[in-house]
Structures are given as structure tokens and as C-alpha cells.
Amino acid sequence: MKGKVYLVGAGPGDPELLTLKALRLLRTAEAVLHDDLAAPEILKLISSTAQVHNVGKRCGKKKILQQEINFLMVALAESGLRVVRLKSGDPLIFGRAGEEIESLRRANIPYEIVPGVTSALGAAAAAQIPLTHRRASSALVLITAHQAAESEAANWSKLAGSGATLVIYMPGQNYSEIAAKLKAAGLAGETPCAIISRATTRHQRTHHSTIAELTRSPRLAAPTLLVVGEVVRFADTAALAQNFVVPTISKNSDSAALFASFPSQVADFEKDEEPIA
């Protein structure tokens, strides 16, 4: 009998931003394939009896190819295991979930997607930046720096010139190139922006700047996000400067107690499952 794969969002780092469903699945999974960016506090929530595989990459250095991840995920499910594919942020946003879904479909493996708090939302909340505002921006665009560099100039100009808040994932350290792209798209040099490093973790750092000053910004530790737009003016400057405090979570914590208050979901797991894809 085949098992099932759950593509689960781990959120940006703070373990208390996990959904209850993600927590339940981590506690009951028989195998977990996780990214490098999954917070250590979250990995501690995995059942001690589960197989745990680190299948992540950092700074472009791959420990395992995507095809190998797909193969391992399918093989574990075909052996009858309940598998969690744990991804930082939300699995459907820049997480290659589409490729993994295709492989599961080809193998006829049941699967389910469990959303998570994507890094853009976690970072903006931690820095107290409203991503939309009635007086500043009514739209939000999520993009990677690679996409910004590779897009046709006309399309990039439409994107940046629409007045939308831009959240640039994986901006890297070459802020000069990004600033040039933003200026070429028609954004003014005084447009505010914020760099947020390791959002919602105890190592969170933020830096407030403008497009014109972006090239002189400090090189903060990855992963980072770059928020660009007038909404950054509404940020609490104290929040931009302060560190983020991450709660300690253990098996005896309040979160563990909260999970324990749903024993029927663990004892009768199959009945509680949602329809497969």
C-alpha cells in the first residue's frame, strides 16, 4: 500500500508561526525531507522515530539534485511511509513544489499541500512594514533577483512602475545591479527600501535605505529579502533596528501541550486527512 506525501510550509523561521496542521504532521511523519533553511527549533518537533533527510542547498551549493529529491520522496511513499517534504516559507512560492508535484503525479503518489507563512509576510511583519497601504500601494509583487535580472526590460518596467510594493527574494549581495534595474524601471532614487536578514529568527537584522543609497548597504547574512516601495516609510523605525526574539520550543512547551490537546487527530490520522490531490 502506498503512503502519502505532504508538502509542508515551515514558515520563515519562528516555530510559533507553524500551522497546527504542520505541527501535527511533523509529529506523526515517518519520514521528513527538509531544506537547509528549516529552523533548528522546528526540526526538533519531528518525531524521534522518523527518518530525517537534509535535502537542502545554500548559496547555490547543492547537496542533492532536484531529481534525486523527487526520487527519494517517491521511493519513501511507495514503501508505504507517511512523508513530509518540509520547505521553508510556503511550499508554493519559489520552493520548486511544482516540480515535485509533477513527479508525485507521474508516480501516482497521493499528496497534499500544507501552506506556510511565506518569508515576505514574515519579514514584513517582523519589521512592521505594511506591504499594502491605501495611501501608498494597493498591489504586491513577489520576485527573485534572478528574475529581475533576466526579465525583458519592458516587462520589468511594467512590474516596478506599477506602484506595487516589490519584495525581492534572494537579492544576493550585488545591490548595485538591483538598484540600477530599479532606476531603469523608472523608480525614483529616494524610493525607500528595507533589507531584512534571517527574518523571524534570533539572528534577524534589518537595514533601512533608499534605492539611491542601496549600493552602500551592509552585506547582511543570507537569507535576505529586499522590500521596495513607499510602504517602507510606514515602518516603525524602532522595529527596523531591534532584534527578533524567538521562543524556545521543546516537547514540554506550550506548543507541545497545544498539540497534545488534539489526541484524536493522531490516533485516527487517516480519518482526519483531507482529500488527496
C-alpha positions, -999 to +999 in steps of 0.1 A: +000+000+000+014+034-010+020+061+016+013+098+012+035+129+007+028+162+024+044+193+010+045+214+042+055+251+047+077+256+077+073+294+076+102+319+078+118+306+110+098+314+141+084+280+152+053+296+166+044+306+130+039+269+121+003+260+114-013+234+137-016+211+108+021+214+100+029+206+137+007+176+137+023+162+105+058+167+119+048+148+150+033+119+130+056+117+100+075+085+093+100+103+070+109+140+067+128+156+038+138+191+049+155+222+034+186+237+049+166+268+059+143+249+081+149+263+116+165+240+142+137+247+166+112+234+141+133+203+133+132+194+170+095+189+166+099+159+143+091+126+158+122+108+171+112+077+152+111+094+118+137+091+091+152+126+086+169+136+054+185+170+048+179+177+011+186+215+010+211+238-006+227+270+005+242+298-017+237+277-048+257+248-034+236+216-039+239+187-016+215+168-037+199+173-071+162+180-075+158+148-094+173+129-065+149+146-041+120+136-063+132+100-065+137+098-027+103+113-020+085+089-043+105+059-031+097+066+005+060+070-002+060+038-024+073+019+006+042+029+025+055+057+046+039+090+056+063+115+042+067+152+050+086+174+025+093+203+047+101+236+029+109+270+044+083+297+040+054+285+018+060+254-005+043+271-035+064+303-035+099+298-050+101+264-035+101+241-065+069+225-053+056+224-089+084+201-100+079+178-070+041+177-076+047+167-112+069+138-100+043+126-075+016+127-101+037+107-125+042+081-098+005+082-088+015+091-052-012+107-031-001+141-018-014+172-001-001+207+002+000+224+036+006+262+032+030+281+054+038+318+061+060+329+032+092+348+040+078+381+026+049+381+051+071+370+080+098+396+073+073+424+068+055+416+100+088+414+120+099+447+106+064+462+109+061+471+073+026+472+058+030+456+024-001+473+011-015+507+022-045+527+010-023+558+005+008+541-009+003+508-026-027+485-035-006+457-050+022+434-041+047+417-063+070+388-052+100+383-074+135+369-072+166+389-081+174+364-108+140+370-124+146+407-121+179+404-139+166+380-166+133+396-174+129+417-205+133+454-198+098+463-209+082+437-186+104+446-156+095+483-161+058+475-161+063+455-129+083+480-110+065+510-125+030+498-114+033+514-080+032+480-064+053+470-034+081+449-045+095+421-024+127+407-039+137+372-027+173+361-028+187+396-037+223+384-031+250+409-023+251+428-056+228+457-046+243+479-073+229+458-100+194+457-084+195+494-078+203+500-115+175+478-126+150+496-103+162+530-116+160+518-152+124+507-145+115+543-135+116+542-097+129+573-081+162+572-062+145+583-030+121+553-031+126+537+004+136+501+008+145+477+036+168+447+037+157+421+061+181+393+070+171+360+086+136+372+093+118+360+124+149+342+138+171+353+167+196+364+141+173+388+124+189+421+112+173+449+092+186+479+073+166+509+061+178+526+029+167+541-004+173+529-040+200+557-043+218+545-012+213+508-017+248+503-031+262+514+002+241+490+023+258+465+046+261+429+033+238+411+058+238+374+062+216+353+039+188+346+036+177+381+029+147+399+015+146+433-001+113+453+003+110+482-021+082+508-021+065+537-004+051+514+023+085+512+038+080+548+051+053+535+074+076+510+091+083+515+128+120+526+128+125+510+162+112+477+148+137+480+120+165+484+144+156+458+170+164+421+171+137+394+169+132+372+199+125+335+191+107+314+217+122+282+228+101+252+219+106+218+234+085+187+239+073+202+272+065+237+258+031+253+254+031+244+217+037+208+225+008+209+251-014+225+225-006+197+200-014+171+227-049+186+231-058+170+198-051+133+205-079+121+182-061+136+152-031+115+160-048+083+169-072+084+140-050+102+114-064+088+082-099+098+091-088+134+096-070+137+063-082+160+036-089+147+001-058+139-019-048+159-050 
